[in-house]
Each structure stands twice: as structure tokens, then as C-alpha cells.
Amino acid sequence: MAGQLAQVPGVVGVMLGGSRARGEERPGSDWDLGVYYRGGLDLDALRALAGPGVEVAGPGGWGPWVNGGAWLRVDGVAVDWILRDLDRVERVWADCREGRYEVGVQAGHPLGFWSPCYPGEVALGRVLADPAGELAALRTQTANYPEALRGALTAAVWEAEFLVGVAAKGAARADVLYVSLCLSRAVGVLVQALYAHHRRWCLNEKGALAAVEQLTDVPRDFGSRVRGLLGAPGEDAEALTETVERARRLVEEVVAVVDYR
């Protein structure tokens, strides 16, 4: 399939991504194929390859960051095509090397789409079809986590500190939604900072907490403490305030670990 995709006009190459590329798949895990293109993409050719009854979303069809693609069933197995604009991936990679990144709104990413995901996908993926060798060359580059990006993402823990502060005000009003959103976002920022501290690419929220628990330099019982915070934050002002205080202590410990100041 990757070889056929690589013959579509505009497609530069194809990578296997997701859990199967990392050797972390479970029974029934999808096969994620990153379809890297440049310039004009022949959507008609993609649709012909996908076959009848399969909807192929063109660039932008699935949102600003997850460009588009298709969901297929092949012999009863889910296979996802995920479009990636290679020029944009390379621009993001250049930004990451300078310590710049974006967090964009994207369906399916409740904590936002963190732009370092683009080079991270290449670094952790497996090249399946690459006629000109461009994906292999980029994969070699992204194997080295940029120190500038590490500094930027660890410094971003200031946002977690800020979020816990404003969550305390919401807790006093027993505003469960606001407190829960603040704490979820704060945890997401902490996870990104801890991944960066270890020079590891964090691709999205799915499985990120379980993965960060396996890292060597994290606060004691980080995972169980996060599950306690987000699993049952409380309903009244007293319970919410106590939860926010526990979150504040956890943030302080992550700040001490990443030592961003």
C-alpha cells in the first residue's frame, strides 16, 4: 500500500506511525500511514486507490493540523491515511531547532496540537516508501532532540503554575468545570515539560501519562497523583480547594525537576 501511495502525484513518501511504529501496539491497533506530500496533491488518484465508499479528506479537511486523510478497512483491519504537508513539517522542524513551537486547536486533541508532534512523528516513525530519500534524511535529523526546544518546553511550566493559581479562585466558587479544565491543561503542560526534560518526543495526549511514568527523573508517584487529581477533583469548594493545593505541590516538584529558571 505504501508503494502505491508513493506513486500518487504529489506524494513524497509514506511512513508507518503510531503504536505499531514504536512496537507498542495492542491487538486490534490501527495501522497509521503518514502520507507526506508537497505542493499539489492528486486527490482523485488517492480516492481511486482508497476504493469505492471511502471518503478521502483533502488538506484542511480534518482541521488545521491533522491535514486530512482517510479511514480504511483492509481485511477487517483499520488502516488510517494521515496527510502531512512535508514543507510545513520542515518549517516546524526549523522552528523547533530555534526553540519555537505552537499549540493549535485541533479536533481530537483536547489539550491542543503541539507543533513538535510533526518532527516527532518522523523521528519515531518507520519509513515505508521514500523514492527520493527525503523522509530518511529528515528522520536522521530529528533523531537528535533540539536543546533549544527542550529549553522552551521546560520553561513552559510557568503556565502550569499560573493555571493552578487561577484554579484556586474557581475552587473557592465551587466551579467544577473551570477547575477541572485548568488542572487538565496544567497536567498536559507538565507532561510536555517532563518529556522535553528527558529529550523525548511527545506526540499527543493518548497514553502520555502512562509513558511519562516510565521516565527516570519525575516526581515520586507522579502518575497516581495525577489520576487522583483528575479522577475525582471534588464538587464543593472545600474539596476542590484541597485538590488544587495538591496540584500546586505537584507543579512545584516538576519545576524542581526540570529546573527551568
C-alpha positions as CSV (number, residue, x, y, z in Angstrom):
1,M,0.0,0.0,0.0
2,A,2.8,2.4,0.9
3,G,4.4,1.8,-2.5
4,Q,1.1,2.5,-4.3
5,L,0.6,5.7,-2.3
6,A,4.1,6.9,-3.2
7,Q,3.2,6.8,-6.8
8,V,0.3,9.3,-6.4
9,P,1.3,12.6,-7.9
10,G,2.3,15.0,-5.1
11,V,3.2,12.3,-2.6
12,V,6.8,12.3,-1.5
13,G,6.8,9.3,0.7
14,V,5.0,7.2,3.3
15,M,5.9,6.4,7.0
16,L,4.4,4.0,9.4
17,G,3.4,5.9,12.6
18,G,1.6,5.4,15.8
19,S,2.0,2.5,18.2
20,R,2.9,0.0,15.5
21,A,6.0,2.1,14.5
22,R,7.1,2.2,18.1
23,G,6.5,-1.5,18.8
24,E,3.8,-0.6,21.4
25,E,0.7,-1.9,19.6
26,R,-2.1,-3.9,21.1
27,P,-4.2,-6.5,19.5
28,G,-6.5,-4.6,17.1
29,S,-4.4,-1.4,17.0
30,D,-4.8,0.7,13.8
31,W,-2.1,0.9,11.1
32,D,-1.3,4.6,10.8
33,L,0.3,5.6,7.5
34,G,1.7,9.1,7.3
35,V,1.3,10.2,3.7
36,Y,3.8,13.1,3.1
37,Y,3.1,15.3,0.2
38,R,4.4,18.5,-1.3
39,G,2.5,21.1,-3.4
40,G,-0.4,19.9,-5.3
41,L,-1.8,16.5,-4.3
42,D,-3.8,14.4,-6.7
43,L,-6.9,13.7,-4.5
44,D,-8.6,11.9,-7.4
45,A,-5.7,9.4,-7.5
46,L,-5.9,8.9,-3.8
47,R,-9.6,8.3,-3.9
48,A,-9.2,5.8,-6.7
49,L,-6.6,4.0,-4.6
50,A,-8.8,4.0,-1.5
51,G,-11.7,2.4,-3.4
52,P,-15.4,3.0,-3.5
53,G,-17.2,4.1,-0.4
54,V,-14.1,5.5,1.3
55,E,-14.1,9.2,1.9
56,V,-10.8,10.9,1.4
57,A,-10.4,14.3,3.1
58,G,-8.1,16.7,1.3
59,P,-5.7,19.1,3.0
60,G,-7.5,21.0,5.7
61,G,-10.5,18.7,5.7
62,W,-9.8,17.4,9.2
63,G,-8.6,20.7,10.6
64,P,-5.6,23.0,10.6
65,W,-3.0,20.5,11.9
66,V,-4.3,17.0,11.1
67,N,-4.5,17.9,7.5
68,G,-6.7,15.2,6.2
69,G,-6.7,11.6,5.1
70,A,-8.9,8.5,5.1
71,W,-10.1,5.6,7.3
72,L,-10.0,2.3,5.5
73,R,-10.7,-1.3,6.4
74,V,-8.3,-3.8,4.9
75,D,-9.2,-7.5,5.5
76,G,-11.0,-6.4,8.6
77,V,-8.1,-4.3,9.9
78,A,-8.3,-0.5,10.4
79,V,-5.7,1.4,8.3
80,D,-5.6,5.2,8.6
81,W,-4.0,7.5,6.0
82,I,-2.9,10.8,7.6
83,L,-1.8,13.6,5.3
84,R,1.2,15.6,6.2
85,D,2.5,18.6,4.2
86,L,6.2,18.0,4.1
87,D,7.1,21.6,3.5
88,R,5.2,22.5,6.7
89,V,6.8,19.7,8.6
90,E,10.2,21.0,7.6
91,R,9.2,24.6,8.7
92,V,8.1,23.3,12.1
93,W,11.3,21.3,12.4
94,A,13.3,24.5,11.7
95,D,11.3,26.3,14.4
96,C,11.9,23.6,16.9
97,R,15.6,23.8,16.4
98,E,15.3,27.5,17.3
99,G,13.2,26.8,20.4
100,R,9.9,27.9,18.8
101,Y,6.6,25.9,18.8
102,E,2.9,26.4,18.5
103,V,-0.1,24.9,20.3
104,G,-3.1,24.9,18.0
105,V,-6.8,24.0,18.3
106,Q,-7.5,20.6,16.6
107,A,-10.4,18.2,16.8
108,G,-9.3,15.0,18.7
109,H,-6.6,16.9,20.7
110,P,-8.3,18.2,23.8
111,L,-5.1,19.7,25.1
112,G,-4.3,21.2,21.7
113,F,-2.0,20.1,18.9
114,W,1.6,20.8,19.9
115,S,3.6,21.5,16.7
116,P,6.7,19.5,17.8
117,C,4.5,16.5,17.1
118,Y,5.4,16.9,13.4
119,P,9.1,16.2,13.7
120,G,8.4,13.8,16.5
121,E,6.3,11.6,14.2
122,V,9.2,11.5,11.7
123,A,11.7,10.7,14.5
124,L,9.6,7.8,15.9
125,G,8.2,6.6,12.6
126,R,9.3,3.9,10.2
127,V,10.0,4.8,6.5
128,L,8.0,2.5,4.2
129,A,8.3,4.3,0.9
130,D,10.7,7.1,0.1
131,P,11.7,7.3,-3.5
132,A,14.0,10.4,-3.2
133,G,15.2,9.6,0.3
134,E,13.8,12.8,1.8
135,L,12.0,11.1,4.7
136,A,15.0,9.1,5.6
137,A,17.2,12.2,5.7
138,L,14.7,14.1,7.9
139,R,14.4,11.1,10.2
140,T,18.1,11.1,10.7
141,Q,18.0,14.8,11.6
142,T,15.1,14.5,14.0
143,A,16.8,11.7,15.9
144,N,18.7,14.4,17.8
145,Y,16.2,16.3,20.1
146,P,17.0,20.0,19.9
147,E,18.3,21.6,23.1
148,A,16.5,24.9,22.2
149,L,13.2,23.1,22.1
150,R,14.0,21.3,25.4
151,G,14.6,24.7,27.0
152,A,11.4,26.2,25.6
153,L,9.1,23.3,26.6
154,T,10.6,23.0,30.1
155,A,10.3,26.8,30.6
156,A,6.6,26.5,29.7
157,V,5.8,25.0,33.1
158,W,5.2,28.6,34.1
159,E,1.8,28.1,32.5
160,A,1.0,25.2,34.9
161,E,1.9,27.4,37.8
162,F,-0.4,30.1,36.5
163,L,-3.2,27.7,35.9
164,V,-3.1,26.3,39.4
165,G,-3.2,29.8,40.7
166,V,-6.4,30.7,38.8
167,A,-7.9,27.3,39.5
168,A,-7.8,28.2,43.2
169,K,-10.1,31.1,42.5
170,G,-12.5,28.8,40.7
171,A,-12.3,26.3,43.6
172,A,-13.5,29.0,46.0
173,R,-16.6,29.4,43.9
174,A,-17.1,25.6,43.5
175,D,-16.7,26.0,39.7
176,V,-16.1,22.3,38.9
177,L,-15.8,22.8,35.1
178,Y,-13.3,25.6,35.4
179,V,-11.1,23.9,37.9
180,S,-11.2,20.6,36.0
181,L,-10.2,22.3,32.8
182,C,-7.4,24.2,34.5
183,L,-6.0,21.1,36.1
184,S,-6.2,19.1,32.9
185,R,-4.3,21.7,31.0
186,A,-1.8,22.1,33.7
187,V,-1.1,18.4,33.7
188,G,-0.7,18.5,29.9
189,V,1.9,21.2,30.3
190,L,3.8,19.2,32.9
191,V,3.8,16.1,30.8
192,Q,5.2,18.1,27.8
193,A,7.9,19.6,30.1
194,L,8.9,16.2,31.5
195,Y,9.1,14.6,28.0
196,A,11.3,17.5,26.9
197,H,13.4,17.3,30.0
198,H,14.2,13.7,29.0
199,R,14.7,14.7,25.4
200,R,11.8,12.6,24.3
201,W,9.2,13.4,21.6
202,C,5.6,13.7,23.0
203,L,3.2,13.2,20.1
204,N,-0.2,13.6,21.7
205,E,-2.2,13.1,24.9
206,K,-3.1,9.4,24.3
207,G,-1.0,7.2,26.6
208,A,1.2,10.1,27.6
209,L,0.6,9.8,31.3
210,A,1.4,6.1,31.4
211,A,4.5,6.7,29.3
212,V,5.8,9.6,31.4
213,E,5.5,7.4,34.5
214,Q,8.3,5.2,32.9
215,L,10.8,8.1,32.7
216,T,13.6,8.1,35.2
217,D,13.5,11.7,36.5
218,V,9.9,12.5,37.5
219,P,8.3,13.4,40.9
220,R,7.5,10.4,43.1
221,D,4.2,8.7,42.3
222,F,3.5,11.3,39.5
223,G,1.0,9.1,37.7
224,S,-1.0,8.1,40.6
225,R,-1.1,11.6,41.9
226,V,-2.3,12.9,38.6
227,R,-5.0,10.3,38.4
228,G,-6.1,11.3,41.9
229,L,-6.3,15.0,40.8
230,L,-8.2,14.4,37.6
231,G,-10.3,11.4,38.6
232,A,-12.2,13.0,41.4
233,P,-11.4,16.7,41.9
234,G,-14.5,17.2,44.1
235,E,-17.8,19.0,43.9
236,D,-17.8,21.6,46.7
237,A,-15.4,24.5,47.4
238,E,-13.6,22.7,50.2
239,A,-12.8,19.5,48.2
240,L,-11.8,21.5,45.1
241,T,-9.5,23.7,47.1
242,E,-7.8,20.7,48.6
243,T,-7.4,19.2,45.1
244,V,-5.9,22.4,43.8
245,E,-3.4,22.5,46.7
246,R,-2.3,19.0,45.8
247,A,-1.9,20.1,42.2
248,R,0.2,23.1,43.3
249,R,2.6,20.9,45.2
250,L,2.9,18.6,42.2
251,V,3.7,21.5,39.9
252,E,6.4,22.7,42.3
253,E,8.0,19.3,42.2
254,V,8.0,19.3,38.4
255,V,9.5,22.8,38.4
256,A,12.3,21.5,40.7
257,V,12.9,18.5,38.3
258,V,13.1,20.5,35.1
259,D,14.9,23.4,36.8
260,Y,13.9,25.9,34.0
261,R,14.7,29.1,35.8
